[in-house]
Structure formats: structure tokens, C-alpha cells
Amino acid sequence: MCVRCARITTTPITVSEVHQASGPGFNVYACPDCAPHFPPLPDALDLLATGWRRREGDER
């Protein structure tokens, strides 16, 4: 089911990932018409690289 328009779709697109401290997380889906209204999911490797660059510049 689309998170934006609540329409049932046979071609869901993942628009968000919800992580939880206890128990499994879940994905949030949108239909192809609504998916462009959501920002792209970040790539985990890009997030990791950003963290490393920030730490390299730390002056402790």
C-alpha cells in the first residue's frame, strides 16, 4: 500500500527504511506515481564515508 495515497499497488517502491532498537524494522512503500515525491534513500556506504571524512578533520 502506498504511504502517500493509500492505494494498493502491484509495483511498490521502497521510499524509507524504519530501524528499531528492539525487534525488526520495516520498509515504507509508495506507488510509482507517488515515489518521486520522496527524497532518494541514502546509500549506506556514502553515509559511512561522510562519517570518516568528518572524523579525519576532528581536532582532539
mmJSON file of the N, C-alpha and C atoms, coordinates in Angstrom:
{"data_MODEL":{"atom_site":{
"group_PDB":["ATOM","ATOM","ATOM","ATOM","ATOM","ATOM","ATOM","ATOM","ATOM","ATOM","ATOM","ATOM","ATOM","ATOM","ATOM","ATOM","ATOM","ATOM","ATOM","ATOM","ATOM","ATOM","ATOM","ATOM","ATOM","ATOM","ATOM","ATOM","ATOM","ATOM","ATOM","ATOM","ATOM","ATOM","ATOM","ATOM","ATOM","ATOM","ATOM","ATOM","ATOM","ATOM","ATOM","ATOM","ATOM","ATOM","ATOM","ATOM","ATOM","ATOM","ATOM","ATOM","ATOM","ATOM","ATOM","ATOM","ATOM","ATOM","ATOM","ATOM","ATOM","ATOM","ATOM","ATOM","ATOM","ATOM","ATOM","ATOM","ATOM","ATOM","ATOM","ATOM","ATOM","ATOM","ATOM","ATOM","ATOM","ATOM","ATOM","ATOM","ATOM","ATOM","ATOM","ATOM","ATOM","ATOM","ATOM","ATOM","ATOM","ATOM","ATOM","ATOM","ATOM","ATOM","ATOM","ATOM","ATOM","ATOM","ATOM","ATOM","ATOM","ATOM","ATOM","ATOM","ATOM","ATOM","ATOM","ATOM","ATOM","ATOM","ATOM","ATOM","ATOM","ATOM","ATOM","ATOM","ATOM","ATOM","ATOM","ATOM","ATOM","ATOM","ATOM","ATOM","ATOM","ATOM","ATOM","ATOM","ATOM","ATOM","ATOM","ATOM","ATOM","ATOM","ATOM","ATOM","ATOM","ATOM","ATOM","ATOM","ATOM","ATOM","ATOM","ATOM","ATOM","ATOM","ATOM","ATOM","ATOM","ATOM","ATOM","ATOM","ATOM","ATOM","ATOM","ATOM","ATOM","ATOM","ATOM","ATOM","ATOM","ATOM","ATOM","ATOM","ATOM","ATOM","ATOM","ATOM","ATOM","ATOM","ATOM","ATOM","ATOM","ATOM","ATOM","ATOM","ATOM","ATOM","ATOM","ATOM"],
"id":[1,2,3,4,5,6,7,8,9,10,11,12,13,14,15,16,17,18,19,20,21,22,23,24,25,26,27,28,29,30,31,32,33,34,35,36,37,38,39,40,41,42,43,44,45,46,47,48,49,50,51,52,53,54,55,56,57,58,59,60,61,62,63,64,65,66,67,68,69,70,71,72,73,74,75,76,77,78,79,80,81,82,83,84,85,86,87,88,89,90,91,92,93,94,95,96,97,98,99,100,101,102,103,104,105,106,107,108,109,110,111,112,113,114,115,116,117,118,119,120,121,122,123,124,125,126,127,128,129,130,131,132,133,134,135,136,137,138,139,140,141,142,143,144,145,146,147,148,149,150,151,152,153,154,155,156,157,158,159,160,161,162,163,164,165,166,167,168,169,170,171,172,173,174,175,176,177,178,179,180],
"type_symbol":["N","C","C","N","C","C","N","C","C","N","C","C","N","C","C","N","C","C","N","C","C","N","C","C","N","C","C","N","C","C","N","C","C","N","C","C","N","C","C","N","C","C","N","C","C","N","C","C","N","C","C","N","C","C","N","C","C","N","C","C","N","C","C","N","C","C","N","C","C","N","C","C","N","C","C","N","C","C","N","C","C","N","C","C","N","C","C","N","C","C","N","C","C","N","C","C","N","C","C","N","C","C","N","C","C","N","C","C","N","C","C","N","C","C","N","C","C","N","C","C","N","C","C","N","C","C","N","C","C","N","C","C","N","C","C","N","C","C","N","C","C","N","C","C","N","C","C","N","C","C","N","C","C","N","C","C","N","C","C","N","C","C","N","C","C","N","C","C","N","C","C","N","C","C","N","C","C","N","C","C"],
"label_atom_id":["N","CA","C","N","CA","C","N","CA","C","N","CA","C","N","CA","C","N","CA","C","N","CA","C","N","CA","C","N","CA","C","N","CA","C","N","CA","C","N","CA","C","N","CA","C","N","CA","C","N","CA","C","N","CA","C","N","CA","C","N","CA","C","N","CA","C","N","CA","C","N","CA","C","N","CA","C","N","CA","C","N","CA","C","N","CA","C","N","CA","C","N","CA","C","N","CA","C","N","CA","C","N","CA","C","N","CA","C","N","CA","C","N","CA","C","N","CA","C","N","CA","C","N","CA","C","N","CA","C","N","CA","C","N","CA","C","N","CA","C","N","CA","C","N","CA","C","N","CA","C","N","CA","C","N","CA","C","N","CA","C","N","CA","C","N","CA","C","N","CA","C","N","CA","C","N","CA","C","N","CA","C","N","CA","C","N","CA","C","N","CA","C","N","CA","C","N","CA","C","N","CA","C","N","CA","C","N","CA","C"],
"label_alt_id":[null,null,null,null,null,null,null,null,null,null,null,null,null,null,null,null,null,null,null,null,null,null,null,null,null,null,null,null,null,null,null,null,null,null,null,null,null,null,null,null,null,null,null,null,null,null,null,null,null,null,null,null,null,null,null,null,null,null,null,null,null,null,null,null,null,null,null,null,null,null,null,null,null,null,null,null,null,null,null,null,null,null,null,null,null,null,null,null,null,null,null,null,null,null,null,null,null,null,null,null,null,null,null,null,null,null,null,null,null,null,null,null,null,null,null,null,null,null,null,null,null,null,null,null,null,null,null,null,null,null,null,null,null,null,null,null,null,null,null,null,null,null,null,null,null,null,null,null,null,null,null,null,null,null,null,null,null,null,null,null,null,null,null,null,null,null,null,null,null,null,null,null,null,null,null,null,null,null,null,null],
"label_comp_id":["MET","MET","MET","CYS","CYS","CYS","VAL","VAL","VAL","ARG","ARG","ARG","CYS","CYS","CYS","ALA","ALA","ALA","ARG","ARG","ARG","ILE","ILE","ILE","THR","THR","THR","THR","THR","THR","THR","THR","THR","PRO","PRO","PRO","ILE","ILE","ILE","THR","THR","THR","VAL","VAL","VAL","SER","SER","SER","GLU","GLU","GLU","VAL","VAL","VAL","HIS","HIS","HIS","GLN","GLN","GLN","ALA","ALA","ALA","SER","SER","SER","GLY","GLY","GLY","PRO","PRO","PRO","GLY","GLY","GLY","PHE","PHE","PHE","ASN","ASN","ASN","VAL","VAL","VAL","TYR","TYR","TYR","ALA","ALA","ALA","CYS","CYS","CYS","PRO","PRO","PRO","ASP","ASP","ASP","CYS","CYS","CYS","ALA","ALA","ALA","PRO","PRO","PRO","HIS","HIS","HIS","PHE","PHE","PHE","PRO","PRO","PRO","PRO","PRO","PRO","LEU","LEU","LEU","PRO","PRO","PRO","ASP","ASP","ASP","ALA","ALA","ALA","LEU","LEU","LEU","ASP","ASP","ASP","LEU","LEU","LEU","LEU","LEU","LEU","ALA","ALA","ALA","THR","THR","THR","GLY","GLY","GLY","TRP","TRP","TRP","ARG","ARG","ARG","ARG","ARG","ARG","ARG","ARG","ARG","GLU","GLU","GLU","GLY","GLY","GLY","ASP","ASP","ASP","GLU","GLU","GLU","ARG","ARG","ARG"],
"label_asym_id":["A","A","A","A","A","A","A","A","A","A","A","A","A","A","A","A","A","A","A","A","A","A","A","A","A","A","A","A","A","A","A","A","A","A","A","A","A","A","A","A","A","A","A","A","A","A","A","A","A","A","A","A","A","A","A","A","A","A","A","A","A","A","A","A","A","A","A","A","A","A","A","A","A","A","A","A","A","A","A","A","A","A","A","A","A","A","A","A","A","A","A","A","A","A","A","A","A","A","A","A","A","A","A","A","A","A","A","A","A","A","A","A","A","A","A","A","A","A","A","A","A","A","A","A","A","A","A","A","A","A","A","A","A","A","A","A","A","A","A","A","A","A","A","A","A","A","A","A","A","A","A","A","A","A","A","A","A","A","A","A","A","A","A","A","A","A","A","A","A","A","A","A","A","A","A","A","A","A","A","A"],
"label_entity_id":["1","1","1","1","1","1","1","1","1","1","1","1","1","1","1","1","1","1","1","1","1","1","1","1","1","1","1","1","1","1","1","1","1","1","1","1","1","1","1","1","1","1","1","1","1","1","1","1","1","1","1","1","1","1","1","1","1","1","1","1","1","1","1","1","1","1","1","1","1","1","1","1","1","1","1","1","1","1","1","1","1","1","1","1","1","1","1","1","1","1","1","1","1","1","1","1","1","1","1","1","1","1","1","1","1","1","1","1","1","1","1","1","1","1","1","1","1","1","1","1","1","1","1","1","1","1","1","1","1","1","1","1","1","1","1","1","1","1","1","1","1","1","1","1","1","1","1","1","1","1","1","1","1","1","1","1","1","1","1","1","1","1","1","1","1","1","1","1","1","1","1","1","1","1","1","1","1","1","1","1"],
"label_seq_id":[1,1,1,2,2,2,3,3,3,4,4,4,5,5,5,6,6,6,7,7,7,8,8,8,9,9,9,10,10,10,11,11,11,12,12,12,13,13,13,14,14,14,15,15,15,16,16,16,17,17,17,18,18,18,19,19,19,20,20,20,21,21,21,22,22,22,23,23,23,24,24,24,25,25,25,26,26,26,27,27,27,28,28,28,29,29,29,30,30,30,31,31,31,32,32,32,33,33,33,34,34,34,35,35,35,36,36,36,37,37,37,38,38,38,39,39,39,40,40,40,41,41,41,42,42,42,43,43,43,44,44,44,45,45,45,46,46,46,47,47,47,48,48,48,49,49,49,50,50,50,51,51,51,52,52,52,53,53,53,54,54,54,55,55,55,56,56,56,57,57,57,58,58,58,59,59,59,60,60,60],
"pdbx_PDB_ins_code":[null,null,null,null,null,null,null,null,null,null,null,null,null,null,null,null,null,null,null,null,null,null,null,null,null,null,null,null,null,null,null,null,null,null,null,null,null,null,null,null,null,null,null,null,null,null,null,null,null,null,null,null,null,null,null,null,null,null,null,null,null,null,null,null,null,null,null,null,null,null,null,null,null,null,null,null,null,null,null,null,null,null,null,null,null,null,null,null,null,null,null,null,null,null,null,null,null,null,null,null,null,null,null,null,null,null,null,null,null,null,null,null,null,null,null,null,null,null,null,null,null,null,null,null,null,null,null,null,null,null,null,null,null,null,null,null,null,null,null,null,null,null,null,null,null,null,null,null,null,null,null,null,null,null,null,null,null,null,null,null,null,null,null,null,null,null,null,null,null,null,null,null,null,null,null,null,null,null,null,null],
"Cartn_x":[0.846,0.0,0.895,0.509,1.275,1.085,2.19,2.151,1.547,1.598,1.122,-0.357,-0.764,-2.152,-3.003,-2.393,-3.076,-3.655,-3.139,-3.61,-2.802,-3.478,-2.802,-2.11,-0.842,-0.087,0.584,0.734,1.441,2.921,3.312,4.709,5.189,5.284,5.707,7.175,7.482,8.842,9.194,10.321,10.749,11.159,10.536,10.856,11.472,11.447,12.037,12.263,13.259,13.527,13.464,12.654,12.496,13.257,14.226,15.029,14.545,14.518,14.049,15.105,15.122,16.1,15.819,14.554,14.216,13.202,13.445,12.564,12.971,12.344,12.711,12.2,12.921,12.463,11.502,11.156,10.258,10.508,10.061,10.18,8.867,8.955,7.781,7.75,6.583,6.453,5.545,5.774,4.921,4.636,3.57,3.261,4.176,4.313,5.192,4.815,3.547,3.133,3.573,3.571,3.913,5.389,6.11,7.515,8.396,8.212,9.072,8.913,7.877,7.658,8.501,9.222,10.067,11.531,12.381,13.816,14.399,15.481,16.093,16.674,16.67,17.259,18.768,19.381,20.841,21.496,22.642,23.415,24.232,24.182,24.877,26.381,26.977,28.411,28.72,27.822,28.01,27.944,27.022,26.903,28.149,28.681,29.891,31.073,31.199,32.295,32.198,30.987,30.798,31.274,30.966,31.396,32.91,33.564,35.026,35.672,35.133,35.707,35.579,34.447,34.228,35.216,35.465,36.385,37.821,38.199,39.571,39.865,38.841,39.025,38.894,38.539,38.402,39.751,39.712,40.943,40.779,41.159,41.029,42.355],
"Cartn_y":[-1.174,0.0,1.241,2.233,3.469,4.311,4.778,5.571,6.956,7.437,8.79,8.824,7.944,7.988,6.826,5.884,4.717,3.785,3.865,2.994,1.693,0.579,-0.715,-0.77,-1.185,-1.241,-2.597,-3.018,-4.272,-4.01,-2.731,-2.372,-1.377,-1.808,-0.885,-0.491,0.727,1.245,1.635,1.148,1.474,2.937,3.706,5.127,5.448,4.498,4.73,3.394,3.378,2.207,2.664,1.992,2.349,1.324,1.794,0.92,1.076,-0.035,-0.019,-0.61,-0.137,-0.625,-2.067,-2.424,-3.801,-4.317,-5.482,-6.059,-5.64,-6.27,-5.976,-4.602,-3.985,-2.741,-3.066,-2.044,-2.283,-1.249,-1.565,-0.669,0.07,1.268,2.07,2.158,1.897,1.821,2.913,3.226,4.158,3.571,4.026,3.602,4.369,3.919,4.602,6.073,6.432,7.826,8.718,8.198,8.998,8.941,7.914,7.734,8.944,9.639,10.806,11.949,11.927,12.974,12.77,11.659,11.35,11.517,11.94,12.04,10.646,10.539,9.22,8.681,7.36,6.728,6.914,7.223,7.345,5.975,5.946,4.723,4.569,3.423,3.206,3.469,3.128,3.361,4.859,5.641,7.093,7.68,7.194,7.684,7.338,6.157,5.735,6.619,6.902,7.743,9.151,9.681,11.009,11.037,10.003,9.922,9.86,9.12,9.016,10.354,11.07,12.376,13.329,13.295,14.173,13.844,12.575,12.179,12.546,12.479,12.813,14.288,15.118,16.55,16.942,15.991,16.302,16.714,17.718,18.149,17.917,16.763,16.438,16.35],
"Cartn_z":[0.0,0.0,0.0,-0.765,-0.868,0.392,0.958,2.183,1.928,0.701,0.399,0.004,-0.921,-1.411,-0.906,-0.186,0.387,-0.666,-1.887,-2.957,-2.936,-3.181,-3.275,-4.631,-4.652,-5.896,-6.051,-7.282,-7.553,-7.826,-7.882,-8.132,-7.077,-5.806,-4.747,-4.889,-4.471,-4.475,-3.04,-2.549,-1.19,-1.13,-0.221,-0.085,1.278,2.199,3.514,4.205,5.091,5.921,7.363,8.162,9.569,10.395,11.166,12.021,13.458,14.182,15.563,16.48,17.704,18.673,19.086,19.185,19.531,18.521,18.031,17.035,15.631,14.641,13.263,12.814,11.917,11.31,10.176,9.394,8.266,7.179,5.977,4.843,4.636,4.093,3.75,2.232,1.661,0.211,-0.342,-1.626,-2.356,-3.728,-4.355,-5.719,-6.679,-7.915,-8.862,-9.1,-8.966,-9.161,-8.006,-6.789,-5.609,-5.236,-5.665,-5.282,-5.598,-6.717,-6.986,-5.976,-5.165,-4.161,-2.904,-2.833,-1.677,-2.06,-1.118,-1.431,-1.632,-2.396,-2.601,-1.292,-1.16,0.018,-0.019,1.122,1.134,1.018,0.39,0.282,1.567,2.184,3.458,3.33,2.212,2.037,1.943,1.346,1.308,2.711,3.524,4.898,5.699,5.488,6.187,5.776,4.488,4.005,4.58,4.704,5.279,6.725,7.479,8.872,8.99,8.1,8.154,7.825,6.84,6.495,7.671,8.355,9.496,10.614,10.875,11.945,11.603,10.351,9.957,10.256,10.179,10.42,11.88,12.762,14.191,14.766,15.602,16.267,17.761,18.205,19.627,20.264],
"occupancy":[1.0,1.0,1.0,1.0,1.0,1.0,1.0,1.0,1.0,1.0,1.0,1.0,1.0,1.0,1.0,1.0,1.0,1.0,1.0,1.0,1.0,1.0,1.0,1.0,1.0,1.0,1.0,1.0,1.0,1.0,1.0,1.0,1.0,1.0,1.0,1.0,1.0,1.0,1.0,1.0,1.0,1.0,1.0,1.0,1.0,1.0,1.0,1.0,1.0,1.0,1.0,1.0,1.0,1.0,1.0,1.0,1.0,1.0,1.0,1.0,1.0,1.0,1.0,1.0,1.0,1.0,1.0,1.0,1.0,1.0,1.0,1.0,1.0,1.0,1.0,1.0,1.0,1.0,1.0,1.0,1.0,1.0,1.0,1.0,1.0,1.0,1.0,1.0,1.0,1.0,1.0,1.0,1.0,1.0,1.0,1.0,1.0,1.0,1.0,1.0,1.0,1.0,1.0,1.0,1.0,1.0,1.0,1.0,1.0,1.0,1.0,1.0,1.0,1.0,1.0,1.0,1.0,1.0,1.0,1.0,1.0,1.0,1.0,1.0,1.0,1.0,1.0,1.0,1.0,1.0,1.0,1.0,1.0,1.0,1.0,1.0,1.0,1.0,1.0,1.0,1.0,1.0,1.0,1.0,1.0,1.0,1.0,1.0,1.0,1.0,1.0,1.0,1.0,1.0,1.0,1.0,1.0,1.0,1.0,1.0,1.0,1.0,1.0,1.0,1.0,1.0,1.0,1.0,1.0,1.0,1.0,1.0,1.0,1.0,1.0,1.0,1.0,1.0,1.0,1.0],
"B_iso_or_equiv":[0.0,0.0,0.0,0.0,0.0,0.0,0.0,0.0,0.0,0.0,0.0,0.0,0.0,0.0,0.0,0.0,0.0,0.0,0.0,0.0,0.0,0.0,0.0,0.0,0.0,0.0,0.0,0.0,0.0,0.0,0.0,0.0,0.0,0.0,0.0,0.0,0.0,0.0,0.0,0.0,0.0,0.0,0.0,0.0,0.0,0.0,0.0,0.0,0.0,0.0,0.0,0.0,0.0,0.0,0.0,0.0,0.0,0.0,0.0,0.0,0.0,0.0,0.0,0.0,0.0,0.0,0.0,0.0,0.0,0.0,0.0,0.0,0.0,0.0,0.0,0.0,0.0,0.0,0.0,0.0,0.0,0.0,0.0,0.0,0.0,0.0,0.0,0.0,0.0,0.0,0.0,0.0,0.0,0.0,0.0,0.0,0.0,0.0,0.0,0.0,0.0,0.0,0.0,0.0,0.0,0.0,0.0,0.0,0.0,0.0,0.0,0.0,0.0,0.0,0.0,0.0,0.0,0.0,0.0,0.0,0.0,0.0,0.0,0.0,0.0,0.0,0.0,0.0,0.0,0.0,0.0,0.0,0.0,0.0,0.0,0.0,0.0,0.0,0.0,0.0,0.0,0.0,0.0,0.0,0.0,0.0,0.0,0.0,0.0,0.0,0.0,0.0,0.0,0.0,0.0,0.0,0.0,0.0,0.0,0.0,0.0,0.0,0.0,0.0,0.0,0.0,0.0,0.0,0.0,0.0,0.0,0.0,0.0,0.0,0.0,0.0,0.0,0.0,0.0,0.0],
"pdbx_formal_charge":[null,null,null,null,null,null,null,null,null,null,null,null,null,null,null,null,null,null,null,null,null,null,null,null,null,null,null,null,null,null,null,null,null,null,null,null,null,null,null,null,null,null,null,null,null,null,null,null,null,null,null,null,null,null,null,null,null,null,null,null,null,null,null,null,null,null,null,null,null,null,null,null,null,null,null,null,null,null,null,null,null,null,null,null,null,null,null,null,null,null,null,null,null,null,null,null,null,null,null,null,null,null,null,null,null,null,null,null,null,null,null,null,null,null,null,null,null,null,null,null,null,null,null,null,null,null,null,null,null,null,null,null,null,null,null,null,null,null,null,null,null,null,null,null,null,null,null,null,null,null,null,null,null,null,null,null,null,null,null,null,null,null,null,null,null,null,null,null,null,null,null,null,null,null,null,null,null,null,null,null],
"auth_seq_id":[1,1,1,2,2,2,3,3,3,4,4,4,5,5,5,6,6,6,7,7,7,8,8,8,9,9,9,10,10,10,11,11,11,12,12,12,13,13,13,14,14,14,15,15,15,16,16,16,17,17,17,18,18,18,19,19,19,20,20,20,21,21,21,22,22,22,23,23,23,24,24,24,25,25,25,26,26,26,27,27,27,28,28,28,29,29,29,30,30,30,31,31,31,32,32,32,33,33,33,34,34,34,35,35,35,36,36,36,37,37,37,38,38,38,39,39,39,40,40,40,41,41,41,42,42,42,43,43,43,44,44,44,45,45,45,46,46,46,47,47,47,48,48,48,49,49,49,50,50,50,51,51,51,52,52,52,53,53,53,54,54,54,55,55,55,56,56,56,57,57,57,58,58,58,59,59,59,60,60,60],
"auth_comp_id":["MET","MET","MET","CYS","CYS","CYS","VAL","VAL","VAL","ARG","ARG","ARG","CYS","CYS","CYS","ALA","ALA","ALA","ARG","ARG","ARG","ILE","ILE","ILE","THR","THR","THR","THR","THR","THR","THR","THR","THR","PRO","PRO","PRO","ILE","ILE","ILE","THR","THR","THR","VAL","VAL","VAL","SER","SER","SER","GLU","GLU","GLU","VAL","VAL","VAL","HIS","HIS","HIS","GLN","GLN","GLN","ALA","ALA","ALA","SER","SER","SER","GLY","GLY","GLY","PRO","PRO","PRO","GLY","GLY","GLY","PHE","PHE","PHE","ASN","ASN","ASN","VAL","VAL","VAL","TYR","TYR","TYR","ALA","ALA","ALA","CYS","CYS","CYS","PRO","PRO","PRO","ASP","ASP","ASP","CYS","CYS","CYS","ALA","ALA","ALA","PRO","PRO","PRO","HIS","HIS","HIS","PHE","PHE","PHE","PRO","PRO","PRO","PRO","PRO","PRO","LEU","LEU","LEU","PRO","PRO","PRO","ASP","ASP","ASP","ALA","ALA","ALA","LEU","LEU","LEU","ASP","ASP","ASP","LEU","LEU","LEU","LEU","LEU","LEU","ALA","ALA","ALA","THR","THR","THR","GLY","GLY","GLY","TRP","TRP","TRP","ARG","ARG","ARG","ARG","ARG","ARG","ARG","ARG","ARG","GLU","GLU","GLU","GLY","GLY","GLY","ASP","ASP","ASP","GLU","GLU","GLU","ARG","ARG","ARG"],
"auth_asym_id":["A","A","A","A","A","A","A","A","A","A","A","A","A","A","A","A","A","A","A","A","A","A","A","A","A","A","A","A","A","A","A","A","A","A","A","A","A","A","A","A","A","A","A","A","A","A","A","A","A","A","A","A","A","A","A","A","A","A","A","A","A","A","A","A","A","A","A","A","A","A","A","A","A","A","A","A","A","A","A","A","A","A","A","A","A","A","A","A","A","A","A","A","A","A","A","A","A","A","A","A","A","A","A","A","A","A","A","A","A","A","A","A","A","A","A","A","A","A","A","A","A","A","A","A","A","A","A","A","A","A","A","A","A","A","A","A","A","A","A","A","A","A","A","A","A","A","A","A","A","A","A","A","A","A","A","A","A","A","A","A","A","A","A","A","A","A","A","A","A","A","A","A","A","A","A","A","A","A","A","A"],
"auth_atom_id":["N","CA","C","N","CA","C","N","CA","C","N","CA","C","N","CA","C","N","CA","C","N","CA","C","N","CA","C","N","CA","C","N","CA","C","N","CA","C","N","CA","C","N","CA","C","N","CA","C","N","CA","C","N","CA","C","N","CA","C","N","CA","C","N","CA","C","N","CA","C","N","CA","C","N","CA","C","N","CA","C","N","CA","C","N","CA","C","N","CA","C","N","CA","C","N","CA","C","N","CA","C","N","CA","C","N","CA","C","N","CA","C","N","CA","C","N","CA","C","N","CA","C","N","CA","C","N","CA","C","N","CA","C","N","CA","C","N","CA","C","N","CA","C","N","CA","C","N","CA","C","N","CA","C","N","CA","C","N","CA","C","N","CA","C","N","CA","C","N","CA","C","N","CA","C","N","CA","C","N","CA","C","N","CA","C","N","CA","C","N","CA","C","N","CA","C","N","CA","C","N","CA","C","N","CA","C","N","CA","C"],
"pdbx_PDB_model_num":[1,1,1,1,1,1,1,1,1,1,1,1,1,1,1,1,1,1,1,1,1,1,1,1,1,1,1,1,1,1,1,1,1,1,1,1,1,1,1,1,1,1,1,1,1,1,1,1,1,1,1,1,1,1,1,1,1,1,1,1,1,1,1,1,1,1,1,1,1,1,1,1,1,1,1,1,1,1,1,1,1,1,1,1,1,1,1,1,1,1,1,1,1,1,1,1,1,1,1,1,1,1,1,1,1,1,1,1,1,1,1,1,1,1,1,1,1,1,1,1,1,1,1,1,1,1,1,1,1,1,1,1,1,1,1,1,1,1,1,1,1,1,1,1,1,1,1,1,1,1,1,1,1,1,1,1,1,1,1,1,1,1,1,1,1,1,1,1,1,1,1,1,1,1,1,1,1,1,1,1]
}}}
